């Protein structure tokens, strides 16, 4: 059983909810209801839309993880990951 299911159902944003709103709700749930101290979000380096959403939702960029993600469709090629993080003590955003 995963930690999330042990504490009850996770939030499920309504169909048509924006990615920013969904991330904000999930982060709030994880940091408050689950009591986690830190969340990390990673996306393929160069994916500007994901980067913009992460930053808008209170996940500042923290660095690059080299070769941390498989290249789509390949098990022997790797991509760099842009890492974002958010602490429970960070201010909540209005995304």
Gaussian input, Z-matrix of N, CA and C with variables (Angstrom, degrees):
# hf/3-21g

backbone

0 1
 N
 C     1     B1
 C     2     B2     1     A1
 N     3     B3     2     A2     1     D1
 C     4     B4     3     A3     2     D2
 C     5     B5     4     A4     3     D3
 N     6     B6     5     A5     4     D4
 C     7     B7     6     A6     5     D5
 C     8     B8     7     A7     6     D6
 N     9     B9     8     A8     7     D7
 C    10    B10     9     A9     8     D8
 C    11    B11    10    A10     9     D9
 N    12    B12    11    A11    10    D10
 C    13    B13    12    A12    11    D11
 C    14    B14    13    A13    12    D12
 N    15    B15    14    A14    13    D13
 C    16    B16    15    A15    14    D14
 C    17    B17    16    A16    15    D15
 N    18    B18    17    A17    16    D16
 C    19    B19    18    A18    17    D17
 C    20    B20    19    A19    18    D18
 N    21    B21    20    A20    19    D19
 C    22    B22    21    A21    20    D20
 C    23    B23    22    A22    21    D21
 N    24    B24    23    A23    22    D22
 C    25    B25    24    A24    23    D23
 C    26    B26    25    A25    24    D24
 N    27    B27    26    A26    25    D25
 C    28    B28    27    A27    26    D26
 C    29    B29    28    A28    27    D27
 N    30    B30    29    A29    28    D28
 C    31    B31    30    A30    29    D29
 C    32    B32    31    A31    30    D30
 N    33    B33    32    A32    31    D31
 C    34    B34    33    A33    32    D32
 C    35    B35    34    A34    33    D33
 N    36    B36    35    A35    34    D34
 C    37    B37    36    A36    35    D35
 C    38    B38    37    A37    36    D36
 N    39    B39    38    A38    37    D37
 C    40    B40    39    A39    38    D38
 C    41    B41    40    A40    39    D39
 N    42    B42    41    A41    40    D40
 C    43    B43    42    A42    41    D41
 C    44    B44    43    A43    42    D42
 N    45    B45    44    A44    43    D43
 C    46    B46    45    A45    44    D44
 C    47    B47    46    A46    45    D45
 N    48    B48    47    A47    46    D46
 C    49    B49    48    A48    47    D47
 C    50    B50    49    A49    48    D48
 N    51    B51    50    A50    49    D49
 C    52    B52    51    A51    50    D50
 C    53    B53    52    A52    51    D51
 N    54    B54    53    A53    52    D52
 C    55    B55    54    A54    53    D53
 C    56    B56    55    A55    54    D54
 N    57    B57    56    A56    55    D55
 C    58    B58    57    A57    56    D56
 C    59    B59    58    A58    57    D57
 N    60    B60    59    A59    58    D58
 C    61    B61    60    A60    59    D59
 C    62    B62    61    A61    60    D60
 N    63    B63    62    A62    61    D61
 C    64    B64    63    A63    62    D62
 C    65    B65    64    A64    63    D63
 N    66    B66    65    A65    64    D64
 C    67    B67    66    A66    65    D65
 C    68    B68    67    A67    66    D66
 N    69    B69    68    A68    67    D67
 C    70    B70    69    A69    68    D68
 C    71    B71    70    A70    69    D69
 N    72    B72    71    A71    70    D70
 C    73    B73    72    A72    71    D71
 C    74    B74    73    A73    72    D72
 N    75    B75    74    A74    73    D73
 C    76    B76    75    A75    74    D74
 C    77    B77    76    A76    75    D75
 N    78    B78    77    A77    76    D76
 C    79    B79    78    A78    77    D77
 C    80    B80    79    A79    78    D78
 N    81    B81    80    A80    79    D79
 C    82    B82    81    A81    80    D80
 C    83    B83    82    A82    81    D81
 N    84    B84    83    A83    82    D82
 C    85    B85    84    A84    83    D83
 C    86    B86    85    A85    84    D84
 N    87    B87    86    A86    85    D85
 C    88    B88    87    A87    86    D86
 C    89    B89    88    A88    87    D87
 N    90    B90    89    A89    88    D88
 C    91    B91    90    A90    89    D89
 C    92    B92    91    A91    90    D90
 N    93    B93    92    A92    91    D91
 C    94    B94    93    A93    92    D92
 C    95    B95    94    A94    93    D93
 N    96    B96    95    A95    94    D94
 C    97    B97    96    A96    95    D95
 C    98    B98    97    A97    96    D96
 N    99    B99    98    A98    97    D97
 C   100   B100    99    A99    98    D98
 C   101   B101   100   A100    99    D99
 N   102   B102   101   A101   100   D100
 C   103   B103   102   A102   101   D101
 C   104   B104   103   A103   102   D102
 N   105   B105   104   A104   103   D103
 C   106   B106   105   A105   104   D104
 C   107   B107   106   A106   105   D105
 N   108   B108   107   A107   106   D106
 C   109   B109   108   A108   107   D107
 C   110   B110   109   A109   108   D108
 N   111   B111   110   A110   109   D109
 C   112   B112   111   A111   110   D110
 C   113   B113   112   A112   111   D111
 N   114   B114   113   A113   112   D112
 C   115   B115   114   A114   113   D113
 C   116   B116   115   A115   114   D114
 N   117   B117   116   A116   115   D115
 C   118   B118   117   A117   116   D116
 C   119   B119   118   A118   117   D117
 N   120   B120   119   A119   118   D118
 C   121   B121   120   A120   119   D119
 C   122   B122   121   A121   120   D120
 N   123   B123   122   A122   121   D121
 C   124   B124   123   A123   122   D122
 C   125   B125   124   A124   123   D123
 N   126   B126   125   A125   124   D124
 C   127   B127   126   A126   125   D125
 C   128   B128   127   A127   126   D126
 N   129   B129   128   A128   127   D127
 C   130   B130   129   A129   128   D128
 C   131   B131   130   A130   129   D129
 N   132   B132   131   A131   130   D130
 C   133   B133   132   A132   131   D131
 C   134   B134   133   A133   132   D132
 N   135   B135   134   A134   133   D133
 C   136   B136   135   A135   134   D134
 C   137   B137   136   A136   135   D135
 N   138   B138   137   A137   136   D136
 C   139   B139   138   A138   137   D137
 C   140   B140   139   A139   138   D138
 N   141   B141   140   A140   139   D139
 C   142   B142   141   A141   140   D140
 C   143   B143   142   A142   141   D141
 N   144   B144   143   A143   142   D142
 C   145   B145   144   A144   143   D143
 C   146   B146   145   A145   144   D144
 N   147   B147   146   A146   145   D145
 C   148   B148   147   A147   146   D146
 C   149   B149   148   A148   147   D147
 N   150   B150   149   A149   148   D148
 C   151   B151   150   A150   149   D149
 C   152   B152   151   A151   150   D150
 N   153   B153   152   A152   151   D151
 C   154   B154   153   A153   152   D152
 C   155   B155   154   A154   153   D153
 N   156   B156   155   A155   154   D154
 C   157   B157   156   A156   155   D155
 C   158   B158   157   A157   156   D156
 N   159   B159   158   A158   157   D157
 C   160   B160   159   A159   158   D158
 C   161   B161   160   A160   159   D159
 N   162   B162   161   A161   160   D160
 C   163   B163   162   A162   161   D161
 C   164   B164   163   A163   162   D162
 N   165   B165   164   A164   163   D163
 C   166   B166   165   A165   164   D164
 C   167   B167   166   A166   165   D165
 N   168   B168   167   A167   166   D166
 C   169   B169   168   A168   167   D167
 C   170   B170   169   A169   168   D168
 N   171   B171   170   A170   169   D169
 C   172   B172   171   A171   170   D170
 C   173   B173   172   A172   171   D171
 N   174   B174   173   A173   172   D172
 C   175   B175   174   A174   173   D173
 C   176   B176   175   A175   174   D174
 N   177   B177   176   A176   175   D175
 C   178   B178   177   A177   176   D176
 C   179   B179   178   A178   177   D177
 N   180   B180   179   A179   178   D178
 C   181   B181   180   A180   179   D179
 C   182   B182   181   A181   180   D180
 N   183   B183   182   A182   181   D181
 C   184   B184   183   A183   182   D182
 C   185   B185   184   A184   183   D183
 N   186   B186   185   A185   184   D184
 C   187   B187   186   A186   185   D185
 C   188   B188   187   A187   186   D186
 N   189   B189   188   A188   187   D187
 C   190   B190   189   A189   188   D188
 C   191   B191   190   A190   189   D189
 N   192   B192   191   A191   190   D190
 C   193   B193   192   A192   191   D191
 C   194   B194   193   A193   192   D192
 N   195   B195   194   A194   193   D193
 C   196   B196   195   A195   194   D194
 C   197   B197   196   A196   195   D195
 N   198   B198   197   A197   196   D196
 C   199   B199   198   A198   197   D197
 C   200   B200   199   A199   198   D198
 N   201   B201   200   A200   199   D199
 C   202   B202   201   A201   200   D200
 C   203   B203   202   A202   201   D201
 N   204   B204   203   A203   202   D202
 C   205   B205   204   A204   203   D203
 C   206   B206   205   A205   204   D204
 N   207   B207   206   A206   205   D205
 C   208   B208   207   A207   206   D206
 C   209   B209   208   A208   207   D207
 N   210   B210   209   A209   208   D208
 C   211   B211   210   A210   209   D209
 C   212   B212   211   A211   210   D210
 N   213   B213   212   A212   211   D211
 C   214   B214   213   A213   212   D212
 C   215   B215   214   A214   213   D213
 N   216   B216   215   A215   214   D214
 C   217   B217   216   A216   215   D215
 C   218   B218   217   A217   216   D216
 N   219   B219   218   A218   217   D217
 C   220   B220   219   A219   218   D218
 C   221   B221   220   A220   219   D219
 N   222   B222   221   A221   220   D220
 C   223   B223   222   A222   221   D221
 C   224   B224   223   A223   222   D222
 N   225   B225   224   A224   223   D223
 C   226   B226   225   A225   224   D224
 C   227   B227   226   A226   225   D225
 N   228   B228   227   A227   226   D226
 C   229   B229   228   A228   227   D227
 C   230   B230   229   A229   228   D228
 N   231   B231   230   A230   229   D229
 C   232   B232   231   A231   230   D230
 C   233   B233   232   A232   231   D231
 N   234   B234   233   A233   232   D232
 C   235   B235   234   A234   233   D233
 C   236   B236   235   A235   234   D234
 N   237   B237   236   A236   235   D235
 C   238   B238   237   A237   236   D236
 C   239   B239   238   A238   237   D237
 N   240   B240   239   A239   238   D238
 C   241   B241   240   A240   239   D239
 C   242   B242   241   A241   240   D240
 N   243   B243   242   A242   241   D241
 C   244   B244   243   A243   242   D242
 C   245   B245   244   A244   243   D243
 N   246   B246   245   A245   244   D244
 C   247   B247   246   A246   245   D245
 C   248   B248   247   A247   246   D246
 N   249   B249   248   A248   247   D247
 C   250   B250   249   A249   248   D248
 C   251   B251   250   A250   249   D249
 N   252   B252   251   A251   250   D250
 C   253   B253   252   A252   251   D251
 C   254   B254   253   A253   252   D252
 N   255   B255   254   A254   253   D253
 C   256   B256   255   A255   254   D254
 C   257   B257   256   A256   255   D255
 N   258   B258   257   A257   256   D256
 C   259   B259   258   A258   257   D257
 C   260   B260   259   A259   258   D258
 N   261   B261   260   A260   259   D259
 C   262   B262   261   A261   260   D260
 C   263   B263   262   A262   261   D261
 N   264   B264   263   A263   262   D262
 C   265   B265   264   A264   263   D263
 C   266   B266   265   A265   264   D264
 N   267   B267   266   A266   265   D265
 C   268   B268   267   A267   266   D266
 C   269   B269   268   A268   267   D267
 N   270   B270   269   A269   268   D268
 C   271   B271   270   A270   269   D269
 C   272   B272   271   A271   270   D270
 N   273   B273   272   A272   271   D271
 C   274   B274   273   A273   272   D272
 C   275   B275   274   A274   273   D273
 N   276   B276   275   A275   274   D274
 C   277   B277   276   A276   275   D275
 C   278   B278   277   A277   276   D276
 N   279   B279   278   A278   277   D277
 C   280   B280   279   A279   278   D278
 C   281   B281   280   A280   279   D279
 N   282   B282   281   A281   280   D280
 C   283   B283   282   A282   281   D281
 C   284   B284   283   A283   282   D282

   B1=1.4383
   B2=1.5287
   B3=1.3097
   B4=1.4570
   B5=1.5219
   B6=1.3455
   B7=1.4607
   B8=1.5188
   B9=1.3316
   B10=1.4573
   B11=1.5179
   B12=1.3222
   B13=1.4582
   B14=1.5185
   B15=1.3333
   B16=1.4539
   B17=1.5207
   B18=1.3208
   B19=1.4588
   B20=1.5164
   B21=1.2942
   B22=1.4596
   B23=1.5084
   B24=1.3076
   B25=1.4691
   B26=1.5242
   B27=1.3058
   B28=1.4558
   B29=1.5245
   B30=1.3486
   B31=1.4639
   B32=1.5142
   B33=1.2907
   B34=1.4611
   B35=1.5247
   B36=1.3401
   B37=1.4591
   B38=1.5280
   B39=1.2892
   B40=1.4642
   B41=1.5228
   B42=1.3139
   B43=1.4632
   B44=1.5210
   B45=1.3134
   B46=1.4535
   B47=1.5257
   B48=1.3363
   B49=1.4533
   B50=1.5236
   B51=1.3129
   B52=1.4639
   B53=1.5218
   B54=1.3260
   B55=1.4678
   B56=1.5288
   B57=1.3241
   B58=1.4650
   B59=1.5189
   B60=1.2966
   B61=1.4724
   B62=1.5198
   B63=1.3246
   B64=1.4664
   B65=1.5282
   B66=1.3353
   B67=1.4638
   B68=1.5196
   B69=1.3152
   B70=1.4622
   B71=1.5245
   B72=1.3272
   B73=1.4659
   B74=1.5287
   B75=1.3149
   B76=1.4631
   B77=1.5330
   B78=1.3296
   B79=1.4628
   B80=1.5211
   B81=1.3175
   B82=1.4676
   B83=1.5214
   B84=1.3160
   B85=1.4630
   B86=1.5312
   B87=1.3293
   B88=1.4638
   B89=1.5296
   B90=1.3249
   B91=1.4611
   B92=1.5251
   B93=1.3137
   B94=1.4669
   B95=1.5280
   B96=1.3205
   B97=1.4699
   B98=1.5222
   B99=1.3270
   B100=1.4620
   B101=1.5233
   B102=1.3198
   B103=1.4566
   B104=1.5182
   B105=1.3377
   B106=1.4581
   B107=1.5242
   B108=1.3147
   B109=1.4664
   B110=1.5241
   B111=1.3289
   B112=1.4648
   B113=1.5192
   B114=1.3220
   B115=1.4599
   B116=1.5171
   B117=1.3199
   B118=1.4644
   B119=1.5154
   B120=1.3134
   B121=1.4544
   B122=1.5193
   B123=1.3103
   B124=1.4518
   B125=1.5192
   B126=1.3185
   B127=1.4657
   B128=1.5150
   B129=1.2990
   B130=1.4649
   B131=1.5322
   B132=1.3077
   B133=1.4559
   B134=1.5225
   B135=1.3182
   B136=1.4585
   B137=1.5151
   B138=1.3337
   B139=1.4606
   B140=1.5279
   B141=1.3249
   B142=1.4578
   B143=1.5242
   B144=1.3348
   B145=1.4685
   B146=1.5278
   B147=1.3273
   B148=1.4653
   B149=1.5192
   B150=1.3065
   B151=1.4565
   B152=1.5236
   B153=1.3042
   B154=1.4640
   B155=1.5282
   B156=1.3237
   B157=1.4666
   B158=1.5226
   B159=1.3268
   B160=1.4648
   B161=1.5261
   B162=1.3142
   B163=1.4629
   B164=1.5234
   B165=1.3221
   B166=1.4633
   B167=1.5294
   B168=1.3263
   B169=1.4679
   B170=1.5270
   B171=1.3196
   B172=1.4514
   B173=1.5123
   B174=1.3236
   B175=1.4638
   B176=1.5313
   B177=1.3359
   B178=1.4669
   B179=1.5284
   B180=1.3120
   B181=1.4612
   B182=1.5196
   B183=1.3361
   B184=1.4647
   B185=1.5172
   B186=1.3215
   B187=1.4576
   B188=1.5071
   B189=1.3139
   B190=1.4670
   B191=1.5255
   B192=1.3102
   B193=1.4562
   B194=1.5242
   B195=1.3110
   B196=1.4609
   B197=1.5258
   B198=1.3227
   B199=1.4559
   B200=1.5137
   B201=1.3125
   B202=1.4679
   B203=1.5270
   B204=1.3107
   B205=1.4620
   B206=1.5252
   B207=1.3308
   B208=1.4626
   B209=1.5183
   B210=1.3029
   B211=1.4576
   B212=1.5186
   B213=1.3139
   B214=1.4613
   B215=1.5250
   B216=1.3210
   B217=1.4539
   B218=1.5108
   B219=1.3243
   B220=1.4628
   B221=1.5254
   B222=1.3225
   B223=1.4567
   B224=1.5279
   B225=1.3214
   B226=1.4595
   B227=1.5320
   B228=1.3209
   B229=1.4579
   B230=1.5293
   B231=1.3038
   B232=1.4564
   B233=1.5173
   B234=1.3296
   B235=1.4598
   B236=1.5107
   B237=1.3009
   B238=1.4579
   B239=1.5232
   B240=1.3245
   B241=1.4640
   B242=1.5186
   B243=1.3203
   B244=1.4625
   B245=1.5230
   B246=1.3362
   B247=1.4597
   B248=1.5209
   B249=1.3255
   B250=1.4658
   B251=1.5142
   B252=1.3274
   B253=1.4557
   B254=1.5137
   B255=1.3235
   B256=1.4658
   B257=1.5132
   B258=1.3276
   B259=1.4511
   B260=1.5241
   B261=1.3047
   B262=1.4643
   B263=1.5255
   B264=1.3218
   B265=1.4700
   B266=1.5237
   B267=1.3326
   B268=1.4611
   B269=1.5221
   B270=1.3215
   B271=1.4722
   B272=1.5326
   B273=1.3128
   B274=1.4574
   B275=1.5183
   B276=1.3162
   B277=1.4648
   B278=1.5236
   B279=1.3032
   B280=1.4587
   B281=1.5202
   B282=1.3293
   B283=1.4689
   B284=1.5042
   A1=108.23
   A2=117.41
   A3=120.88
   A4=109.90
   A5=117.91
   A6=119.99
   A7=112.58
   A8=117.46
   A9=119.81
   A10=111.09
   A11=117.40
   A12=119.13
   A13=111.53
   A14=117.37
   A15=120.21
   A16=111.74
   A17=117.12
   A18=120.58
   A19=112.68
   A20=117.90
   A21=121.07
   A22=109.92
   A23=115.41
   A24=119.28
   A25=111.55
   A26=114.75
   A27=119.65
   A28=108.68
   A29=116.75
   A30=118.35
   A31=110.63
   A32=116.82
   A33=121.66
   A34=107.94
   A35=116.51
   A36=118.83
   A37=110.97
   A38=115.42
   A39=121.18
   A40=110.74
   A41=115.69
   A42=120.87
   A43=108.60
   A44=116.14
   A45=120.77
   A46=113.38
   A47=118.09
   A48=121.30
   A49=108.75
   A50=115.85
   A51=119.62
   A52=110.72
   A53=117.06
   A54=119.49
   A55=112.19
   A56=117.76
   A57=120.70
   A58=111.08
   A59=116.96
   A60=120.56
   A61=110.19
   A62=117.47
   A63=121.00
   A64=110.68
   A65=117.73
   A66=121.01
   A67=110.85
   A68=117.39
   A69=121.23
   A70=110.73
   A71=117.22
   A72=120.80
   A73=111.69
   A74=116.63
   A75=120.22
   A76=110.97
   A77=117.07
   A78=120.54
   A79=110.36
   A80=117.45
   A81=120.90
   A82=110.22
   A83=116.40
   A84=121.49
   A85=110.84
   A86=116.69
   A87=120.32
   A88=112.27
   A89=116.50
   A90=120.34
   A91=112.82
   A92=117.60
   A93=119.71
   A94=111.32
   A95=117.53
   A96=120.35
   A97=112.58
   A98=117.05
   A99=120.07
   A100=112.24
   A101=116.61
   A102=120.70
   A103=114.70
   A104=117.47
   A105=119.85
   A106=110.28
   A107=116.27
   A108=120.96
   A109=111.67
   A110=117.27
   A111=121.29
   A112=111.12
   A113=115.12
   A114=122.31
   A115=108.20
   A116=116.15
   A117=121.38
   A118=108.92
   A119=114.99
   A120=122.28
   A121=106.69
   A122=116.75
   A123=120.63
   A124=110.97
   A125=115.94
   A126=121.13
   A127=108.42
   A128=115.70
   A129=120.46
   A130=109.87
   A131=115.54
   A132=120.87
   A133=109.23
   A134=116.03
   A135=120.72
   A136=114.11
   A137=117.15
   A138=119.84
   A139=107.43
   A140=115.21
   A141=121.93
   A142=113.81
   A143=118.16
   A144=120.39
   A145=110.37
   A146=117.44
   A147=120.98
   A148=110.79
   A149=117.01
   A150=121.94
   A151=110.26
   A152=117.03
   A153=121.89
   A154=110.98
   A155=117.14
   A156=121.05
   A157=110.55
   A158=117.24
   A159=120.98
   A160=110.84
   A161=117.03
   A162=120.06
   A163=111.93
   A164=117.35
   A165=121.04
   A166=111.28
   A167=116.65
   A168=121.13
   A169=112.93
   A170=117.42
   A171=120.42
   A172=115.53
   A173=117.34
   A174=122.68
   A175=108.49
   A176=118.46
   A177=118.62
   A178=111.61
   A179=115.22
   A180=120.65
   A181=108.70
   A182=115.94
   A183=121.29
   A184=113.19
   A185=117.48
   A186=117.96
   A187=112.53
   A188=114.60
   A189=121.94
   A190=108.66
   A191=115.70
   A192=122.38
   A193=107.06
   A194=116.60
   A195=120.60
   A196=111.13
   A197=116.06
   A198=122.44
   A199=114.35
   A200=117.92
   A201=121.66
   A202=114.01
   A203=117.94
   A204=120.99
   A205=109.49
   A206=116.01
   A207=119.36
   A208=109.81
   A209=116.07
   A210=121.80
   A211=106.83
   A212=118.14
   A213=121.94
   A214=110.42
   A215=115.87
   A216=121.41
   A217=115.13
   A218=117.45
   A219=119.63
   A220=109.93
   A221=116.03
   A222=120.69
   A223=112.43
   A224=117.12
   A225=119.02
   A226=113.29
   A227=116.23
   A228=120.94
   A229=108.07
   A230=116.22
   A231=120.42
   A232=111.46
   A233=114.69
   A234=122.41
   A235=109.21
   A236=115.37
   A237=120.69
   A238=109.15
   A239=114.97
   A240=122.28
   A241=108.81
   A242=116.06
   A243=122.04
   A244=106.80
   A245=117.01
   A246=122.39
   A247=111.16
   A248=115.44
   A249=123.69
   A250=106.98
   A251=117.53
   A252=120.21
   A253=111.25
   A254=114.86
   A255=120.85
   A256=108.50
   A257=116.35
   A258=122.64
   A259=109.79
   A260=115.99
   A261=120.58
   A262=110.98
   A263=116.76
   A264=121.10
   A265=113.52
   A266=117.80
   A267=120.84
   A268=109.81
   A269=117.83
   A270=119.61
   A271=111.26
   A272=116.07
   A273=121.17
   A274=108.84
   A275=116.07
   A276=120.91
   A277=109.66
   A278=115.53
   A279=120.71
   A280=111.55
   A281=118.47
   A282=121.95
   A283=112.83
   D1=131.53
   D2=-179.75
   D3=-76.17
   D4=157.52
   D5=178.70
   D6=-57.12
   D7=-36.08
   D8=-178.87
   D9=-65.27
   D10=-43.83
   D11=-177.75
   D12=-73.06
   D13=-20.93
   D14=179.39
   D15=-72.37
   D16=-22.93
   D17=-177.89
   D18=-103.74
   D19=1.52
   D20=-178.94
   D21=120.80
   D22=177.87
   D23=-176.47
   D24=-69.18
   D25=147.08
   D26=175.30
   D27=-79.42
   D28=158.02
   D29=179.70
   D30=-66.96
   D31=140.77
   D32=177.97
   D33=-121.80
   D34=102.11
   D35=178.47
   D36=-60.44
   D37=149.01
   D38=-179.43
   D39=-63.93
   D40=153.00
   D41=176.24
   D42=-55.53
   D43=138.40
   D44=-179.57
   D45=87.62
   D46=-0.65
   D47=177.97
   D48=-68.56
   D49=139.33
   D50=-179.23
   D51=-67.64
   D52=153.84
   D53=176.62
   D54=-57.55
   D55=-37.03
   D56=179.00
   D57=-63.54
   D58=-44.78
   D59=-179.76
   D60=-66.38
   D61=-41.41
   D62=179.48
   D63=-62.69
   D64=-43.61
   D65=179.17
   D66=-65.42
   D67=-41.54
   D68=178.74
   D69=-60.77
   D70=-45.50
   D71=179.81
   D72=-64.86
   D73=-43.66
   D74=-179.38
   D75=-65.56
   D76=-40.63
   D77=179.23
   D78=-65.51
   D79=-43.82
   D80=178.82
   D81=-59.07
   D82=-45.43
   D83=179.80
   D84=-61.02
   D85=-46.57
   D86=-177.31
   D87=-67.02
   D88=-38.73
   D89=-176.19
   D90=-81.66
   D91=-25.48
   D92=-178.68
   D93=-104.37
   D94=-62.22
   D95=-175.99
   D96=-65.21
   D97=-41.26
   D98=179.86
   D99=-86.14
   D100=-18.60
   D101=178.85
   D102=73.48
   D103=23.84
   D104=177.73
   D105=-69.96
   D106=150.16
   D107=179.95
   D108=-91.10
   D109=-34.79
   D110=-174.19
   D111=-140.38
   D112=140.08
   D113=172.07
   D114=-120.87
   D115=143.39
   D116=174.87
   D117=-121.48
   D118=144.15
   D119=177.99
   D120=-131.36
   D121=129.07
   D122=177.95
   D123=-126.48
   D124=144.56
   D125=176.16
   D126=-143.10
   D127=160.60
   D128=179.35
   D129=-58.39
   D130=132.87
   D131=178.25
   D132=-57.73
   D133=132.96
   D134=-179.68
   D135=95.95
   D136=-4.13
   D137=178.13
   D138=-89.42
   D139=86.23
   D140=-171.47
   D141=-62.41
   D142=-34.79
   D143=-179.69
   D144=-63.63
   D145=-43.18
   D146=178.49
   D147=-64.97
   D148=-39.71
   D149=179.41
   D150=-62.99
   D151=-44.37
   D152=-179.77
   D153=-62.66
   D154=-44.54
   D155=178.98
   D156=-62.47
   D157=-46.19
   D158=-179.85
   D159=-57.81
   D160=-48.69
   D161=-178.16
   D162=-66.62
   D163=-38.59
   D164=178.55
   D165=-63.87
   D166=-28.00
   D167=-177.93
   D168=-94.91
   D169=13.35
   D170=174.17
   D171=89.56
   D172=19.42
   D173=177.40
   D174=-109.56
   D175=88.34
   D176=-179.78
   D177=-66.77
   D178=152.76
   D179=177.16
   D180=-67.25
   D181=138.32
   D182=-178.75
   D183=-120.18
   D184=-17.92
   D185=179.55
   D186=156.09
   D187=-168.92
   D188=-177.25
   D189=-123.41
   D190=131.51
   D191=174.36
   D192=-100.40
   D193=113.07
   D194=-175.34
   D195=-74.53
   D196=131.23
   D197=174.93
   D198=58.50
   D199=35.52
   D200=-173.80
   D201=-96.15
   D202=0.35
   D203=-176.16
   D204=-139.06
   D205=137.96
   D206=174.08
   D207=-65.67
   D208=141.97
   D209=171.10
   D210=-69.35
   D211=137.87
   D212=-179.04
   D213=-53.52
   D214=128.28
   D215=176.46
   D216=79.75
   D217=7.56
   D218=-177.78
   D219=-140.57
   D220=134.22
   D221=177.81
   D222=-97.96
   D223=1.89
   D224=-179.25
   D225=-126.26
   D226=13.21
   D227=175.87
   D228=-127.34
   D229=139.87
   D230=-174.43
   D231=-122.96
   D232=154.60
   D233=177.84
   D234=-119.61
   D235=158.10
   D236=173.75
   D237=-82.34
   D238=150.59
   D239=-178.72
   D240=-116.01
   D241=133.44
   D242=174.00
   D243=-89.12
   D244=119.91
   D245=-174.74
   D246=-98.02
   D247=134.09
   D248=173.64
   D249=-123.31
   D250=152.38
   D251=178.68
   D252=-142.74
   D253=155.10
   D254=176.96
   D255=-143.16
   D256=134.77
   D257=178.20
   D258=-102.84
   D259=155.66
   D260=177.91
   D261=-60.92
   D262=-25.80
   D263=-179.47
   D264=-85.03
   D265=-7.03
   D266=177.02
   D267=-70.64
   D268=148.63
   D269=178.59
   D270=-65.98
   D271=145.30
   D272=176.62
   D273=-73.43
   D274=144.31
   D275=178.33
   D276=-97.80
   D277=169.10
   D278=-178.75
   D279=-104.09
   D280=24.64
   D281=-176.92
   D282=-64.79

